[in-house]
Amino acid sequence: MQYDIIIGLEIHVQLNTKSKMFCRCANLNEDVNKEPNSTVCPICLGHPGTLPVANKQAIEWTILTGLALNCKVNSYSKFDRKHYFYPDLPKAYQISQYDLPLVYGGQLEVDGRKIDITRIHLEEDAGKLTHPKGKNYSLADYNRASSPLMELVTEPVIKTAAEAKKFCQQYQQILRYLEISEADIEKGQMRCEANISLQEPKKWKYKGGCKIEPAGGYKLNPKVEIKNIGSFKALEKAIEFEIKRQAEALDNKETLAQETRGWDENNQKTVSQRSKEEAQEYRYFPDPDISPININSKWLKKILADLPELPREKRERFKQQYGFSDYDAEVLTADKNIANYVEQVISELRAWMNALGRPWETAHRKLAKLTGNWVGTELFKYLNEGGQNIKKIKITPENFAEFISLIYEEKINSSAAQIIFKEIFTKGGDPGDIMEAKSLEQMDDDNELEKIIKDIIKNNSKAVSEYKAGKENAVQFLVGQVMAGTKGKANPQRAKELILKNIK
């Protein structure tokens, strides 16, 4: 049977505030170098009689995230207690938000389709449990307990595993642009959980508020939540597996349970963990120790002033202002620091064109294409190989721009460009000086080049005969001989033109 696939996401993100959510302890998140339980206090350990105080920075960053996603802001918000018992939760309840989150509504566009966002709220993180192998006990580390955790919940309107993955990737990109979290999913700074159910077509309808309801006498199939997802690729695979598992169960008339399942990376499948709780089972009520939050227009205006240019707007500007292609604009703006670096390179190229008295408009698309190609291929390759951050590389934007200008003016060929690029990446330096020191400047004297070509044609009569017999590849052999004879200084395209001209 064909089923409607209904997917919703819950995404938790650790915020990079200096202190924890409700106390002054350092916010270490996943700092593995710290001794367990070394950054704790009576407040984050939940000792009786302690009073939490909300972190203003975390509140502002949550609102800022909402503004970036076109959410509405609650002028009146509050914190609630969410009750459940687990050893990593010192108080036996979690301070979270229930019916009055900081922001609600909003959308994030994924491949032209707008995914509705239900809410973004703020809460405290739990501690961390470790389970020593072969032992019958667990160890609790509360360094992470009470760290600020921001949760985004989508409406159940996502249709495919690929769409869910891309939503998370684009959300991560926005968080990094806002500079409020590294949101590294593999380090646990971003935790993506998926809710999935399969329903028969035309027997349900979307109600809003994260809910669907049955049409007529149809009984809804239960939803399953998937946790323990350690990468975007794993998220996509986990959802695909769960869709297949549920479809097969329904086809076989098996009963599905509303449950939480974990992703087993080793076996590439989901496994049952526990039954899924309903909201009422958490016994939410307003936290009596934390004052409600009133967000007035003055405060909101201050937060709005911190909203930077976001990835989507930057992509469009890169295309319109600099002439980048759709692909290059997307690649170059994926990382905010890369985008800033590219803009500095373009600025240097523009200054160079102005200094030569040449109109920028006559060359900006070709220069943008060259920049995009070399950043998106060679620079990315070297950065990835060395695990380097673009903020710390030795190639200054000025030197990168000069390197691009050498290629643009055809002073160096592709082989020489590779040599120079490797040199300036590993050691830094002026590309023009390196070109001269290594004698890499491209030969631009046609008379000298033609003399070399005539000798090569004379000494390679077999290749000439093969070309005349219809073997086009013979010309490439002759071009290779020219490049060897000029020690790589010839322009391959010009060499080919002169070879064809001189073959009788």
Buried (B, 14 or more C-beta within 10 A) or exposed (E): EEBBBBBBBBBBBBBBBEBBBBBEBBBBBBEEEBEBBEBBBEBBBBEEEBEBEBBEBBBBBBBBBBBBBBBEBBEEBBBBBBBEEEEBBBBEBBBBBBEBBBBBBBBBEBEEEEBBBBBBBBBBBBBBEEEEEEEEEEEBBBBBBBBBBBBBBBBBBBEBBBBBBBBBBBBBBBBBBBEBBBBBBEEBBBBBBBBBBBBBEEBBEEEEEBEBEBEEEEEBBBBBBBBBBBBBEBBBBBBBBBBEBBBEBBEEEEEBEBBBBBBEBEEEBBEEBEEBEEEEEBEBEBBEEBEEBEBEEEBBEEBEEBEBEBBBEBBEBBBEEBBBBEEBBBBBBBBBEBBBBBBBBBEBBBEBBEEEEEEBEEBBEEBBBBBBBBBBEBBBEBBEEEEEEBEEBEBBBBBBBBBBBBBBEEBBBEBBBEBBBEBBBEEEBBBBEBBEEEEBBBBBEEEEBBEBBEEBBEEBEEBBEBBEEEEEEBBBBBBBBBBEBBEBBBBBEBBBEBBEEBBE
